[in-house]
Amino acid sequence: MAKKGYTHKITPIKPNKAIKIFEKLGFQQFPPSGGGSHIPMKRNKDDNNYLVLVKHGEINPLAMKKMLKNIGITEKQYLDVFNSL
């Protein structure tokens, strides 16, 4: 039986929780060049693979899946961290 709160699929997520997940996966926030509500995240300063999160609303599962694919993180890796928080 699965633990309470454990999920096997990607669900809508608040940006603040997504930031925590990506930080646990080795990403860090970098100051946005234009300010505002966009949060760029990279593994390191020189990394060309990066993602940009928006601080308002929820991140839809399809958008999250595309982000994960673009940065080389598997859904399993993401869900393992998601379920550990």
PyMOL Python script that loads the backbone (N, CA, C, O; Angstrom):
from pymol import cmd

cmd.read_pdbstr("""\
ATOM      1  N   MET A   1       0.845  -1.180   0.000  1.00  0.00           N
ATOM      2  CA  MET A   1       0.000   0.000   0.000  1.00  0.00           C
ATOM      3  C   MET A   1       0.888   1.241   0.000  1.00  0.00           C
ATOM      4  O   MET A   1       1.887   1.296   0.718  1.00  0.00           O
ATOM      5  N   ALA A   2       0.525   2.227  -0.801  1.00  0.00           N
ATOM      6  CA  ALA A   2       1.308   3.464  -0.910  1.00  0.00           C
ATOM      7  C   ALA A   2       1.145   4.310   0.347  1.00  0.00           C
ATOM      8  O   ALA A   2       0.112   4.280   1.015  1.00  0.00           O
ATOM      9  N   LYS A   3       2.202   5.069   0.648  1.00  0.00           N
ATOM     10  CA  LYS A   3       2.148   5.979   1.785  1.00  0.00           C
ATOM     11  C   LYS A   3       1.117   7.070   1.518  1.00  0.00           C
ATOM     12  O   LYS A   3       0.858   7.417   0.365  1.00  0.00           O
ATOM     13  N   LYS A   4       0.534   7.605   2.578  1.00  0.00           N
ATOM     14  CA  LYS A   4      -0.406   8.705   2.438  1.00  0.00           C
ATOM     15  C   LYS A   4       0.326   9.891   1.812  1.00  0.00           C
ATOM     16  O   LYS A   4       1.420  10.251   2.245  1.00  0.00           O
ATOM     17  N   GLY A   5      -0.278  10.487   0.803  1.00  0.00           N
ATOM     18  CA  GLY A   5       0.336  11.624   0.137  1.00  0.00           C
ATOM     19  C   GLY A   5       1.315  11.242  -0.957  1.00  0.00           C
ATOM     20  O   GLY A   5       1.864  12.115  -1.630  1.00  0.00           O
ATOM     21  N   TYR A   6       1.542   9.944  -1.145  1.00  0.00           N
ATOM     22  CA  TYR A   6       2.479   9.471  -2.169  1.00  0.00           C
ATOM     23  C   TYR A   6       1.757   9.433  -3.508  1.00  0.00           C
ATOM     24  O   TYR A   6       0.633   8.939  -3.597  1.00  0.00           O
ATOM     25  N   THR A   7       2.391   9.945  -4.535  1.00  0.00           N
ATOM     26  CA  THR A   7       1.776   9.922  -5.854  1.00  0.00           C
ATOM     27  C   THR A   7       2.691   9.240  -6.864  1.00  0.00           C
ATOM     28  O   THR A   7       3.916   9.300  -6.758  1.00  0.00           O
ATOM     29  N   HIS A   8       2.075   8.597  -7.837  1.00  0.00           N
ATOM     30  CA  HIS A   8       2.812   7.894  -8.887  1.00  0.00           C
ATOM     31  C   HIS A   8       2.772   8.657 -10.203  1.00  0.00           C
ATOM     32  O   HIS A   8       3.325   8.195 -11.202  1.00  0.00           O
ATOM     33  N   LYS A   9       2.125   9.818 -10.216  1.00  0.00           N
ATOM     34  CA  LYS A   9       2.057  10.596 -11.447  1.00  0.00           C
ATOM     35  C   LYS A   9       2.269  12.071 -11.137  1.00  0.00           C
ATOM     36  O   LYS A   9       2.082  12.521 -10.006  1.00  0.00           O
ATOM     37  N   ILE A  10       2.656  12.799 -12.148  1.00  0.00           N
ATOM     38  CA  ILE A  10       2.902  14.229 -11.984  1.00  0.00           C
ATOM     39  C   ILE A  10       1.559  14.944 -11.905  1.00  0.00           C
ATOM     40  O   ILE A  10       0.684  14.746 -12.748  1.00  0.00           O
ATOM     41  N   THR A  11       1.413  15.769 -10.891  1.00  0.00           N
ATOM     42  CA  THR A  11       0.182  16.514 -10.651  1.00  0.00           C
ATOM     43  C   THR A  11       0.494  18.010 -10.678  1.00  0.00           C
ATOM     44  O   THR A  11       1.662  18.394 -10.632  1.00  0.00           O
ATOM     45  N   PRO A  12      -0.548  18.871 -10.754  1.00  0.00           N
ATOM     46  CA  PRO A  12      -0.290  20.312 -10.685  1.00  0.00           C
ATOM     47  C   PRO A  12       0.464  20.642  -9.395  1.00  0.00           C
ATOM     48  O   PRO A  12       0.233  20.024  -8.356  1.00  0.00           O
ATOM     49  N   ILE A  13       1.363  21.618  -9.474  1.00  0.00           N
ATOM     50  CA  ILE A  13       2.216  21.926  -8.330  1.00  0.00           C
ATOM     51  C   ILE A  13       2.431  23.433  -8.219  1.00  0.00           C
ATOM     52  O   ILE A  13       2.543  24.134  -9.224  1.00  0.00           O
ATOM     53  N   LYS A  14       2.488  23.912  -6.993  1.00  0.00           N
ATOM     54  CA  LYS A  14       2.789  25.324  -6.738  1.00  0.00           C
ATOM     55  C   LYS A  14       4.261  25.586  -7.056  1.00  0.00           C
ATOM     56  O   LYS A  14       5.105  24.720  -6.825  1.00  0.00           O
ATOM     57  N   PRO A  15       4.574  26.759  -7.579  1.00  0.00           N
ATOM     58  CA  PRO A  15       5.963  27.081  -7.926  1.00  0.00           C
ATOM     59  C   PRO A  15       6.943  26.953  -6.759  1.00  0.00           C
ATOM     60  O   PRO A  15       8.075  26.513  -6.958  1.00  0.00           O
ATOM     61  N   ASN A  16       6.534  27.328  -5.553  1.00  0.00           N
ATOM     62  CA  ASN A  16       7.453  27.237  -4.406  1.00  0.00           C
ATOM     63  C   ASN A  16       7.868  25.796  -4.123  1.00  0.00           C
ATOM     64  O   ASN A  16       9.020  25.543  -3.770  1.00  0.00           O
ATOM     65  N   LYS A  17       6.940  24.850  -4.274  1.00  0.00           N
ATOM     66  CA  LYS A  17       7.294  23.442  -4.074  1.00  0.00           C
ATOM     67  C   LYS A  17       8.185  22.954  -5.216  1.00  0.00           C
ATOM     68  O   LYS A  17       9.114  22.177  -4.992  1.00  0.00           O
ATOM     69  N   ALA A  18       7.905  23.409  -6.439  1.00  0.00           N
ATOM     70  CA  ALA A  18       8.744  23.034  -7.587  1.00  0.00           C
ATOM     71  C   ALA A  18      10.176  23.518  -7.375  1.00  0.00           C
ATOM     72  O   ALA A  18      11.126  22.805  -7.699  1.00  0.00           O
ATOM     73  N   ILE A  19      10.335  24.714  -6.838  1.00  0.00           N
ATOM     74  CA  ILE A  19      11.672  25.253  -6.563  1.00  0.00           C
ATOM     75  C   ILE A  19      12.401  24.338  -5.590  1.00  0.00           C
ATOM     76  O   ILE A  19      13.570  24.016  -5.802  1.00  0.00           O
ATOM     77  N   LYS A  20      11.725  23.916  -4.525  1.00  0.00           N
ATOM     78  CA  LYS A  20      12.344  23.015  -3.540  1.00  0.00           C
ATOM     79  C   LYS A  20      12.765  21.696  -4.190  1.00  0.00           C
ATOM     80  O   LYS A  20      13.843  21.173  -3.908  1.00  0.00           O
ATOM     81  N   ILE A  21      11.916  21.170  -5.052  1.00  0.00           N
ATOM     82  CA  ILE A  21      12.231  19.910  -5.735  1.00  0.00           C
ATOM     83  C   ILE A  21      13.462  20.078  -6.610  1.00  0.00           C
ATOM     84  O   ILE A  21      14.381  19.261  -6.555  1.00  0.00           O
ATOM     85  N   PHE A  22      13.485  21.133  -7.418  1.00  0.00           N
ATOM     86  CA  PHE A  22      14.623  21.332  -8.314  1.00  0.00           C
ATOM     87  C   PHE A  22      15.905  21.628  -7.543  1.00  0.00           C
ATOM     88  O   PHE A  22      16.989  21.248  -7.987  1.00  0.00           O
ATOM     89  N   GLU A  23      15.801  22.295  -6.404  1.00  0.00           N
ATOM     90  CA  GLU A  23      16.996  22.513  -5.575  1.00  0.00           C
ATOM     91  C   GLU A  23      17.531  21.175  -5.069  1.00  0.00           C
ATOM     92  O   GLU A  23      18.744  20.967  -5.043  1.00  0.00           O
ATOM     93  N   LYS A  24      16.646  20.273  -4.670  1.00  0.00           N
ATOM     94  CA  LYS A  24      17.086  18.944  -4.221  1.00  0.00           C
ATOM     95  C   LYS A  24      17.688  18.131  -5.370  1.00  0.00           C
ATOM     96  O   LYS A  24      18.490  17.226  -5.140  1.00  0.00           O
ATOM     97  N   LEU A  25      17.304  18.453  -6.593  1.00  0.00           N
ATOM     98  CA  LEU A  25      17.846  17.776  -7.767  1.00  0.00           C
ATOM     99  C   LEU A  25      19.122  18.450  -8.283  1.00  0.00           C
ATOM    100  O   LEU A  25      19.632  18.097  -9.346  1.00  0.00           O
ATOM    101  N   GLY A  26      19.629  19.422  -7.519  1.00  0.00           N
ATOM    102  CA  GLY A  26      20.911  20.035  -7.858  1.00  0.00           C
ATOM    103  C   GLY A  26      20.841  21.369  -8.576  1.00  0.00           C
ATOM    104  O   GLY A  26      21.873  21.902  -8.982  1.00  0.00           O
ATOM    105  N   PHE A  27      19.662  21.914  -8.740  1.00  0.00           N
ATOM    106  CA  PHE A  27      19.530  23.210  -9.402  1.00  0.00           C
ATOM    107  C   PHE A  27      19.574  24.322  -8.364  1.00  0.00           C
ATOM    108  O   PHE A  27      19.281  24.108  -7.188  1.00  0.00           O
ATOM    109  N   GLN A  28      19.944  25.505  -8.817  1.00  0.00           N
ATOM    110  CA  GLN A  28      19.926  26.667  -7.939  1.00  0.00           C
ATOM    111  C   GLN A  28      19.314  27.841  -8.689  1.00  0.00           C
ATOM    112  O   GLN A  28      19.349  27.911  -9.917  1.00  0.00           O
ATOM    113  N   GLN A  29      18.751  28.761  -7.909  1.00  0.00           N
ATOM    114  CA  GLN A  29      18.138  29.941  -8.502  1.00  0.00           C
ATOM    115  C   GLN A  29      19.225  30.931  -8.896  1.00  0.00           C
ATOM    116  O   GLN A  29      20.226  31.094  -8.199  1.00  0.00           O
ATOM    117  N   PHE A  30      19.005  31.582 -10.022  1.00  0.00           N
ATOM    118  CA  PHE A  30      19.885  32.657 -10.448  1.00  0.00           C
ATOM    119  C   PHE A  30      19.045  33.908 -10.592  1.00  0.00           C
ATOM    120  O   PHE A  30      17.874  33.835 -10.963  1.00  0.00           O
ATOM    121  N   PRO A  31      19.638  35.058 -10.299  1.00  0.00           N
ATOM    122  CA  PRO A  31      18.846  36.293 -10.394  1.00  0.00           C
ATOM    123  C   PRO A  31      18.307  36.486 -11.810  1.00  0.00           C
ATOM    124  O   PRO A  31      19.049  36.355 -12.784  1.00  0.00           O
ATOM    125  N   PRO A  32      17.024  36.793 -11.920  1.00  0.00           N
ATOM    126  CA  PRO A  32      16.466  37.036 -13.247  1.00  0.00           C
ATOM    127  C   PRO A  32      17.072  38.293 -13.860  1.00  0.00           C
ATOM    128  O   PRO A  32      17.337  39.266 -13.155  1.00  0.00           O
ATOM    129  N   SER A  33      17.288  38.271 -15.155  1.00  0.00           N
ATOM    130  CA  SER A  33      17.903  39.422 -15.811  1.00  0.00           C
ATOM    131  C   SER A  33      16.942  40.598 -15.899  1.00  0.00           C
ATOM    132  O   SER A  33      17.372  41.751 -15.873  1.00  0.00           O
ATOM    133  N   GLY A  34      15.658  40.325 -16.001  1.00  0.00           N
ATOM    134  CA  GLY A  34      14.692  41.409 -16.139  1.00  0.00           C
ATOM    135  C   GLY A  34      13.843  41.629 -14.902  1.00  0.00           C
ATOM    136  O   GLY A  34      12.968  42.494 -14.902  1.00  0.00           O
ATOM    137  N   GLY A  35      14.084  40.861 -13.849  1.00  0.00           N
ATOM    138  CA  GLY A  35      13.261  40.986 -12.653  1.00  0.00           C
ATOM    139  C   GLY A  35      11.899  40.347 -12.877  1.00  0.00           C
ATOM    140  O   GLY A  35      11.716  39.565 -13.810  1.00  0.00           O
ATOM    141  N   GLY A  36      10.970  40.677 -12.039  1.00  0.00           N
ATOM    142  CA  GLY A  36       9.618  40.178 -12.214  1.00  0.00           C
ATOM    143  C   GLY A  36       9.381  38.831 -11.568  1.00  0.00           C
ATOM    144  O   GLY A  36      10.041  38.461 -10.597  1.00  0.00           O
ATOM    145  N   SER A  37       8.425  38.103 -12.127  1.00  0.00           N
ATOM    146  CA  SER A  37       7.970  36.872 -11.494  1.00  0.00           C
ATOM    147  C   SER A  37       8.619  35.611 -12.062  1.00  0.00           C
ATOM    148  O   SER A  37       8.225  34.506 -11.689  1.00  0.00           O
ATOM    149  N   HIS A  38       9.592  35.744 -12.944  1.00  0.00           N
ATOM    150  CA  HIS A  38      10.253  34.585 -13.536  1.00  0.00           C
ATOM    151  C   HIS A  38      11.497  34.203 -12.741  1.00  0.00           C
ATOM    152  O   HIS A  38      12.306  35.059 -12.384  1.00  0.00           O
ATOM    153  N   ILE A  39      11.639  32.900 -12.467  1.00  0.00           N
ATOM    154  CA  ILE A  39      12.756  32.399 -11.667  1.00  0.00           C
ATOM    155  C   ILE A  39      13.582  31.439 -12.515  1.00  0.00           C
ATOM    156  O   ILE A  39      13.174  30.298 -12.734  1.00  0.00           O
ATOM    157  N   PRO A  40      14.749  31.893 -12.999  1.00  0.00           N
ATOM    158  CA  PRO A  40      15.609  30.976 -13.744  1.00  0.00           C
ATOM    159  C   PRO A  40      16.375  30.060 -12.791  1.00  0.00           C
ATOM    160  O   PRO A  40      16.830  30.498 -11.735  1.00  0.00           O
ATOM    161  N   MET A  41      16.514  28.804 -13.162  1.00  0.00           N
ATOM    162  CA  MET A  41      17.254  27.840 -12.348  1.00  0.00           C
ATOM    163  C   MET A  41      18.199  27.047 -13.241  1.00  0.00           C
ATOM    164  O   MET A  41      17.837  26.635 -14.343  1.00  0.00           O
ATOM    165  N   LYS A  42      19.435  26.839 -12.738  1.00  0.00           N
ATOM    166  CA  LYS A  42      20.451  26.059 -13.450  1.00  0.00           C
ATOM    167  C   LYS A  42      21.174  25.187 -12.446  1.00  0.00           C
ATOM    168  O   LYS A  42      21.105  25.422 -11.240  1.00  0.00           O
ATOM    169  N   ARG A  43      21.872  24.171 -12.952  1.00  0.00           N
ATOM    170  CA  ARG A  43      22.699  23.339 -12.074  1.00  0.00           C
ATOM    171  C   ARG A  43      23.938  24.109 -11.640  1.00  0.00           C
ATOM    172  O   ARG A  43      24.372  23.998 -10.493  1.00  0.00           O
ATOM    173  N   ASN A  44      24.511  24.892 -12.556  1.00  0.00           N
ATOM    174  CA  ASN A  44      25.622  25.778 -12.219  1.00  0.00           C
ATOM    175  C   ASN A  44      25.595  26.950 -13.188  1.00  0.00           C
ATOM    176  O   ASN A  44      24.865  26.938 -14.179  1.00  0.00           O
ATOM    177  N   LYS A  45      26.395  27.952 -12.888  1.00  0.00           N
ATOM    178  CA  LYS A  45      26.357  29.203 -13.639  1.00  0.00           C
ATOM    179  C   LYS A  45      26.624  29.018 -15.134  1.00  0.00           C
ATOM    180  O   LYS A  45      26.062  29.740 -15.957  1.00  0.00           O
ATOM    181  N   ASP A  46      27.472  28.063 -15.484  1.00  0.00           N
ATOM    182  CA  ASP A  46      27.863  27.878 -16.879  1.00  0.00           C
ATOM    183  C   ASP A  46      27.023  26.841 -17.622  1.00  0.00           C
ATOM    184  O   ASP A  46      27.274  26.569 -18.796  1.00  0.00           O
ATOM    185  N   ASP A  47      26.044  26.270 -16.961  1.00  0.00           N
ATOM    186  CA  ASP A  47      25.206  25.231 -17.564  1.00  0.00           C
ATOM    187  C   ASP A  47      24.274  25.840 -18.612  1.00  0.00           C
ATOM    188  O   ASP A  47      23.627  26.857 -18.362  1.00  0.00           O
ATOM    189  N   ASN A  48      24.212  25.215 -19.779  1.00  0.00           N
ATOM    190  CA  ASN A  48      23.288  25.676 -20.819  1.00  0.00           C
ATOM    191  C   ASN A  48      21.886  25.116 -20.631  1.00  0.00           C
ATOM    192  O   ASN A  48      20.933  25.645 -21.202  1.00  0.00           O
ATOM    193  N   ASN A  49      21.740  24.049 -19.837  1.00  0.00           N
ATOM    194  CA  ASN A  49      20.420  23.502 -19.520  1.00  0.00           C
ATOM    195  C   ASN A  49      19.859  24.270 -18.341  1.00  0.00           C
ATOM    196  O   ASN A  49      20.420  24.242 -17.246  1.00  0.00           O
ATOM    197  N   TYR A  50      18.769  24.942 -18.564  1.00  0.00           N
ATOM    198  CA  TYR A  50      18.148  25.690 -17.485  1.00  0.00           C
ATOM    199  C   TYR A  50      16.641  25.624 -17.645  1.00  0.00           C
ATOM    200  O   TYR A  50      16.128  25.217 -18.687  1.00  0.00           O
ATOM    201  N   LEU A  51      15.948  26.030 -16.604  1.00  0.00           N
ATOM    202  CA  LEU A  51      14.499  26.106 -16.662  1.00  0.00           C
ATOM    203  C   LEU A  51      14.077  27.424 -16.054  1.00  0.00           C
ATOM    204  O   LEU A  51      14.820  28.034 -15.285  1.00  0.00           O
ATOM    205  N   VAL A  52      12.891  27.854 -16.399  1.00  0.00           N
ATOM    206  CA  VAL A  52      12.359  29.103 -15.866  1.00  0.00           C
ATOM    207  C   VAL A  52      10.988  28.802 -15.284  1.00  0.00           C
ATOM    208  O   VAL A  52      10.094  28.316 -15.977  1.00  0.00           O
ATOM    209  N   LEU A  53      10.837  29.100 -14.000  1.00  0.00           N
ATOM    210  CA  LEU A  53       9.553  28.923 -13.330  1.00  0.00           C
ATOM    211  C   LEU A  53       8.901  30.287 -13.164  1.00  0.00           C
ATOM    212  O   LEU A  53       9.586  31.301 -13.032  1.00  0.00           O
ATOM    213  N   VAL A  54       7.582  30.306 -13.171  1.00  0.00           N
ATOM    214  CA  VAL A  54       6.834  31.536 -12.953  1.00  0.00           C
ATOM    215  C   VAL A  54       6.191  31.429 -11.583  1.00  0.00           C
ATOM    216  O   VAL A  54       5.619  30.394 -11.239  1.00  0.00           O
ATOM    217  N   LYS A  55       6.283  32.505 -10.793  1.00  0.00           N
ATOM    218  CA  LYS A  55       5.859  32.462  -9.394  1.00  0.00           C
ATOM    219  C   LYS A  55       4.349  32.409  -9.164  1.00  0.00           C
ATOM    220  O   LYS A  55       3.926  32.118  -8.045  1.00  0.00           O
ATOM    221  N   HIS A  56       3.540  32.671 -10.151  1.00  0.00           N
ATOM    222  CA  HIS A  56       2.095  32.705  -9.897  1.00  0.00           C
ATOM    223  C   HIS A  56       1.397  31.479 -10.481  1.00  0.00           C
ATOM    224  O   HIS A  56       1.879  30.872 -11.437  1.00  0.00           O
ATOM    225  N   GLY A  57       0.266  31.130  -9.897  1.00  0.00           N
ATOM    226  CA  GLY A  57      -0.506  29.985 -10.378  1.00  0.00           C
ATOM    227  C   GLY A  57       0.148  28.654 -10.057  1.00  0.00           C
ATOM    228  O   GLY A  57       1.054  28.572  -9.228  1.00  0.00           O
ATOM    229  N   GLU A  58      -0.319  27.626 -10.717  1.00  0.00           N
ATOM    230  CA  GLU A  58       0.247  26.284 -10.568  1.00  0.00           C
ATOM    231  C   GLU A  58       0.906  25.870 -11.880  1.00  0.00           C
ATOM    232  O   GLU A  58       0.540  26.344 -12.956  1.00  0.00           O
ATOM    233  N   ILE A  59       1.874  24.986 -11.766  1.00  0.00           N
ATOM    234  CA  ILE A  59       2.538  24.455 -12.952  1.00  0.00           C
ATOM    235  C   ILE A  59       1.764  23.216 -13.385  1.00  0.00           C
ATOM    236  O   ILE A  59       1.597  22.272 -12.612  1.00  0.00           O
ATOM    237  N   ASN A  60       1.307  23.230 -14.601  1.00  0.00           N
ATOM    238  CA  ASN A  60       0.491  22.133 -15.107  1.00  0.00           C
ATOM    239  C   ASN A  60       1.369  20.912 -15.409  1.00  0.00           C
ATOM    240  O   ASN A  60       2.526  21.066 -15.798  1.00  0.00           O
ATOM    241  N   PRO A  61       0.827  19.706 -15.232  1.00  0.00           N
ATOM    242  CA  PRO A  61       1.616  18.479 -15.406  1.00  0.00           C
ATOM    243  C   PRO A  61       2.299  18.345 -16.769  1.00  0.00           C
ATOM    244  O   PRO A  61       3.432  17.870 -16.845  1.00  0.00           O
ATOM    245  N   LEU A  62       1.626  18.755 -17.838  1.00  0.00           N
ATOM    246  CA  LEU A  62       2.249  18.649 -19.163  1.00  0.00           C
ATOM    247  C   LEU A  62       3.452  19.580 -19.280  1.00  0.00           C
ATOM    248  O   LEU A  62       4.476  19.209 -19.853  1.00  0.00           O
ATOM    249  N   ALA A  63       3.326  20.788 -18.736  1.00  0.00           N
ATOM    250  CA  ALA A  63       4.453  21.728 -18.752  1.00  0.00           C
ATOM    251  C   ALA A  63       5.611  21.171 -17.935  1.00  0.00           C
ATOM    252  O   ALA A  63       6.769  21.290 -18.334  1.00  0.00           O
ATOM    253  N   MET A  64       5.302  20.564 -16.791  1.00  0.00           N
ATOM    254  CA  MET A  64       6.353  19.988 -15.947  1.00  0.00           C
ATOM    255  C   MET A  64       7.058  18.848 -16.679  1.00  0.00           C
ATOM    256  O   MET A  64       8.284  18.749 -16.633  1.00  0.00           O
ATOM    257  N   LYS A  65       6.305  17.997 -17.347  1.00  0.00           N
ATOM    258  CA  LYS A  65       6.909  16.883 -18.088  1.00  0.00           C
ATOM    259  C   LYS A  65       7.857  17.396 -19.169  1.00  0.00           C
ATOM    260  O   LYS A  65       8.930  16.827 -19.374  1.00  0.00           O
ATOM    261  N   LYS A  66       7.470  18.465 -19.860  1.00  0.00           N
ATOM    262  CA  LYS A  66       8.332  19.045 -20.892  1.00  0.00           C
ATOM    263  C   LYS A  66       9.599  19.620 -20.269  1.00  0.00           C
ATOM    264  O   LYS A  66      10.693  19.446 -20.806  1.00  0.00           O
ATOM    265  N   MET A  67       9.450  20.309 -19.129  1.00  0.00           N
ATOM    266  CA  MET A  67      10.631  20.856 -18.443  1.00  0.00           C
ATOM    267  C   MET A  67      11.590  19.740 -18.059  1.00  0.00           C
ATOM    268  O   MET A  67      12.795  19.841 -18.289  1.00  0.00           O
ATOM    269  N   LEU A  68      11.054  18.678 -17.476  1.00  0.00           N
ATOM    270  CA  LEU A  68      11.895  17.560 -17.043  1.00  0.00           C
ATOM    271  C   LEU A  68      12.645  16.953 -18.228  1.00  0.00           C
ATOM    272  O   LEU A  68      13.837  16.661 -18.132  1.00  0.00           O
ATOM    273  N   LYS A  69      11.951  16.769 -19.325  1.00  0.00           N
ATOM    274  CA  LYS A  69      12.590  16.200 -20.518  1.00  0.00           C
ATOM    275  C   LYS A  69      13.716  17.108 -21.010  1.00  0.00           C
ATOM    276  O   LYS A  69      14.796  16.632 -21.361  1.00  0.00           O
ATOM    277  N   ASN A  70      13.461  18.416 -21.033  1.00  0.00           N
ATOM    278  CA  ASN A  70      14.450  19.376 -21.527  1.00  0.00           C
ATOM    279  C   ASN A  70      15.707  19.438 -20.666  1.00  0.00           C
ATOM    280  O   ASN A  70      16.790  19.721 -21.178  1.00  0.00           O
ATOM    281  N   ILE A  71      15.580  19.178 -19.371  1.00  0.00           N
ATOM    282  CA  ILE A  71      16.747  19.281 -18.484  1.00  0.00           C
ATOM    283  C   ILE A  71      17.331  17.917 -18.124  1.00  0.00           C
ATOM    284  O   ILE A  71      18.280  17.833 -17.344  1.00  0.00           O
ATOM    285  N   GLY A  72      16.765  16.850 -18.688  1.00  0.00           N
ATOM    286  CA  GLY A  72      17.339  15.523 -18.487  1.00  0.00           C
ATOM    287  C   GLY A  72      17.040  14.876 -17.148  1.00  0.00           C
ATOM    288  O   GLY A  72      17.835  14.077 -16.653  1.00  0.00           O
ATOM    289  N   ILE A  73      15.902  15.213 -16.557  1.00  0.00           N
ATOM    290  CA  ILE A  73      15.466  14.602 -15.294  1.00  0.00           C
ATOM    291  C   ILE A  73      14.318  13.650 -15.626  1.00  0.00           C
ATOM    292  O   ILE A  73      13.388  14.024 -16.341  1.00  0.00           O
ATOM    293  N   THR A  74      14.379  12.425 -15.111  1.00  0.00           N
ATOM    294  CA  THR A  74      13.296  11.478 -15.375  1.00  0.00           C
ATOM    295  C   THR A  74      12.104  11.770 -14.467  1.00  0.00           C
ATOM    296  O   THR A  74      12.239  12.402 -13.420  1.00  0.00           O
ATOM    297  N   GLU A  75      10.942  11.299 -14.890  1.00  0.00           N
ATOM    298  CA  GLU A  75       9.752  11.460 -14.049  1.00  0.00           C
ATOM    299  C   GLU A  75       9.949  10.743 -12.718  1.00  0.00           C
ATOM    300  O   GLU A  75       9.495  11.229 -11.682  1.00  0.00           O
ATOM    301  N   LYS A  76      10.616   9.600 -12.735  1.00  0.00           N
ATOM    302  CA  LYS A  76      10.862   8.861 -11.495  1.00  0.00           C
ATOM    303  C   LYS A  76      11.729   9.675 -10.542  1.00  0.00           C
ATOM    304  O   LYS A  76      11.432   9.746  -9.349  1.00  0.00           O
ATOM    305  N   GLN A  77      12.800  10.292 -11.050  1.00  0.00           N
ATOM    306  CA  GLN A  77      13.659  11.117 -10.192  1.00  0.00           C
ATOM    307  C   GLN A  77      12.844  12.256  -9.578  1.00  0.00           C
ATOM    308  O   GLN A  77      12.942  12.526  -8.381  1.00  0.00           O
ATOM    309  N   TYR A  78      12.049  12.911 -10.404  1.00  0.00           N
ATOM    310  CA  TYR A  78      11.209  14.017  -9.944  1.00  0.00           C
ATOM    311  C   TYR A  78      10.231  13.540  -8.869  1.00  0.00           C
ATOM    312  O   TYR A  78      10.119  14.152  -7.808  1.00  0.00           O
ATOM    313  N   LEU A  79       9.521  12.437  -9.154  1.00  0.00           N
ATOM    314  CA  LEU A  79       8.516  11.948  -8.212  1.00  0.00           C
ATOM    315  C   LEU A  79       9.138  11.451  -6.908  1.00  0.00           C
ATOM    316  O   LEU A  79       8.530  11.589  -5.847  1.00  0.00           O
ATOM    317  N   ASP A  80      10.341  10.873  -6.971  1.00  0.00           N
ATOM    318  CA  ASP A  80      11.020  10.450  -5.741  1.00  0.00           C
ATOM    319  C   ASP A  80      11.248  11.643  -4.821  1.00  0.00           C
ATOM    320  O   ASP A  80      11.019  11.556  -3.614  1.00  0.00           O
ATOM    321  N   VAL A  81      11.699  12.757  -5.393  1.00  0.00           N
ATOM    322  CA  VAL A  81      11.924  13.959  -4.576  1.00  0.00           C
ATOM    323  C   VAL A  81      10.590  14.561  -4.161  1.00  0.00           C
ATOM    324  O   VAL A  81      10.429  14.958  -3.007  1.00  0.00           O
ATOM    325  N   PHE A  82       9.634  14.638  -5.074  1.00  0.00           N
ATOM    326  CA  PHE A  82       8.302  15.172  -4.777  1.00  0.00           C
ATOM    327  C   PHE A  82       7.696  14.454  -3.580  1.00  0.00           C
ATOM    328  O   PHE A  82       7.170  15.089  -2.667  1.00  0.00           O
ATOM    329  N   ASN A  83       7.771  13.133  -3.589  1.00  0.00           N
ATOM    330  CA  ASN A  83       7.169  12.338  -2.517  1.00  0.00           C
ATOM    331  C   ASN A  83       7.964  12.384  -1.219  1.00  0.00           C
ATOM    332  O   ASN A  83       7.441  12.023  -0.164  1.00  0.00           O
ATOM    333  N   SER A  84       9.220  12.822  -1.280  1.00  0.00           N
ATOM    334  CA  SER A  84      10.027  12.890  -0.057  1.00  0.00           C
ATOM    335  C   SER A  84       9.811  14.197   0.704  1.00  0.00           C
ATOM    336  O   SER A  84      10.223  14.316   1.858  1.00  0.00           O
ATOM    337  N   LEU A  85       9.171  15.174   0.069  1.00  0.00           N
ATOM    338  CA  LEU A  85       8.945  16.472   0.737  1.00  0.00           C
ATOM    339  C   LEU A  85       7.678  16.462   1.552  1.00  0.00           C
ATOM    340  O   LEU A  85       7.337  17.467   2.176  1.00  0.00           O
TER     341      LEU A  85
END
""", "prot")
cmd.dss("prot")
cmd.show_as("cartoon", "prot")
cmd.util.cbc("prot")
cmd.orient("prot")
